[in-house]
Amino acid sequence: LVYALTWYGMALMLAGAAIYILRGRRTSRPGGE
């Protein structure tokens, strides 16, 4: 169970970081959305 929670937390952190970076790139470009 501990391993599952650890992997779940890591996945959420990685996903959140990826989305944050993608949003940053989109906003940095004019006419992104």
Backbone as a printed PyTorch tensor [residue, N CA C, xyz], in Angstrom:
tensor([[[  0.8520,  -1.2130,   0.0000],
         [  0.0000,   0.0000,   0.0000],
         [  0.8810,   1.2530,   0.0000]],

        [[  1.9410,   1.2090,   0.8020],
         [  2.8360,   2.3760,   0.8620],
         [  3.4240,   2.6730,  -0.5160]],

        [[  3.8350,   1.5990,  -1.2110],
         [  4.4270,   1.8040,  -2.5400],
         [  3.4020,   2.4230,  -3.4790]],

        [[  2.1590,   1.9420,  -3.4240],
         [  1.1060,   2.4620,  -4.3050],
         [  0.9070,   3.9510,  -4.0510]],

        [[  0.8410,   4.3310,  -2.7780],
         [  0.6380,   5.7470,  -2.4500],
         [  1.8310,   6.5740,  -2.9280]],

        [[  3.0350,   6.0250,  -2.7630],
         [  4.2330,   6.7560,  -3.1860],
         [  4.2220,   6.9840,  -4.6930]],

        [[  3.9360,   5.9150,  -5.4540],
         [  3.9010,   6.0450,  -6.9100],
         [  2.8020,   7.0110,  -7.3260]],

        [[  1.6410,   6.9470,  -6.6320],
         [  0.5180,   7.8320,  -6.9660],
         [  0.9250,   9.2870,  -6.7420]],

        [[  1.5840,   9.5480,  -5.6270],
         [  2.0170,  10.9130,  -5.3280],
         [  3.0330,  11.3950,  -6.3550]],

        [[  3.9770,  10.5430,  -6.7040],
         [  4.9930,  10.9250,  -7.6920],
         [  4.3380,  11.2060,  -9.0380]],

        [[  3.3750,  10.3760,  -9.4160],
         [  2.6800,  10.5600, -10.6950],
         [  1.9700,  11.9100, -10.6980]],

        [[  1.3050,  12.2500,  -9.5950],
         [  0.5850,  13.5250,  -9.5230],
         [  1.5750,  14.6820,  -9.6450]],

        [[  2.6980,  14.5930,  -8.9490],
         [  3.6980,  15.6640,  -9.0030],
         [  4.2530,  15.8140, -10.4180]],

        [[  4.5740,  14.7000, -11.0650],
         [  5.1170,  14.7520, -12.4270],
         [  4.0770,  15.3250, -13.3790]],

        [[  2.8310,  14.8670, -13.2510],
         [  1.7620,  15.3510, -14.1310],
         [  1.5570,  16.8480, -13.9120]],

        [[  1.5190,  17.2670, -12.6620],
         [  1.3210,  18.6880, -12.3620],
         [  2.4610,  19.5250, -12.9280]],

        [[  3.6840,  19.0540, -12.7670],
         [  4.8380,  19.7900, -13.2890],
         [  4.7720,  19.8710, -14.8070]],

        [[  4.4210,  18.7640, -15.4550],
         [  4.3390,  18.7410, -16.9210],
         [  3.2830,  19.7270, -17.3990]],

        [[  2.1150,  19.7120, -16.7580],
         [  1.0320,  20.6220, -17.1630],
         [  1.4720,  22.0680, -16.9490]],

        [[  2.1330,  22.3400, -15.8120],
         [  2.5930,  23.6970, -15.5160],
         [  3.5740,  24.1720, -16.5880]],

        [[  4.5040,  23.3030, -16.9780],
         [  5.4910,  23.6660, -18.0040],
         [  4.7960,  23.8940, -19.3430]],

        [[  3.8580,  22.9990, -19.6900],
         [  3.1470,  23.1340, -20.9660],
         [  2.3770,  24.4490, -20.9890]],

        [[  1.7190,  24.7800, -19.8820],
         [  0.9600,  26.0340, -19.8260],
         [  1.9020,  27.2140, -19.9810]],

        [[  3.0700,  27.1330, -19.3350],
         [  4.0410,  28.2200, -19.4130],
         [  4.4890,  28.4230, -20.8520]],

        [[  4.7350,  27.3330, -21.5690],
         [  5.1680,  27.4490, -22.9680],
         [  4.0500,  28.0350, -23.8180]],

        [[  2.8150,  27.5840, -23.5680],
         [  1.6790,  28.0780, -24.3680],
         [  1.4760,  29.5680, -24.1390]],

        [[  1.5210,  29.9980, -22.8760],
         [  1.2960,  31.4060, -22.5670],
         [  2.4490,  32.2540, -23.0930]],

        [[  3.6550,  31.6870, -23.1570],
         [  4.8120,  32.4420, -23.6340],
         [  4.6690,  32.7280, -25.1270]],

        [[  3.9250,  31.8590, -25.8400],
         [  3.7490,  32.0680, -27.2810],
         [  2.4890,  32.8780, -27.5610]],

        [[  2.5630,  33.9010, -28.4040],
         [  1.3860,  34.7190, -28.7490],
         [  0.4080,  33.9260, -29.6010]],

        [[ -0.8920,  34.0380, -29.2920],
         [ -1.8890,  33.3250, -30.0880],
         [ -1.8670,  31.8450, -29.8090]],

        [[ -1.3760,  31.4260, -28.6450],
         [ -1.3410,  29.9990, -28.3210],
         [ -2.7490,  29.4570, -28.1940]],

        [[ -3.6070,  30.2190, -27.5280],
         [ -4.9850,  29.7680, -27.3680],
         [ -5.8690,  30.9700, -27.0940]]])
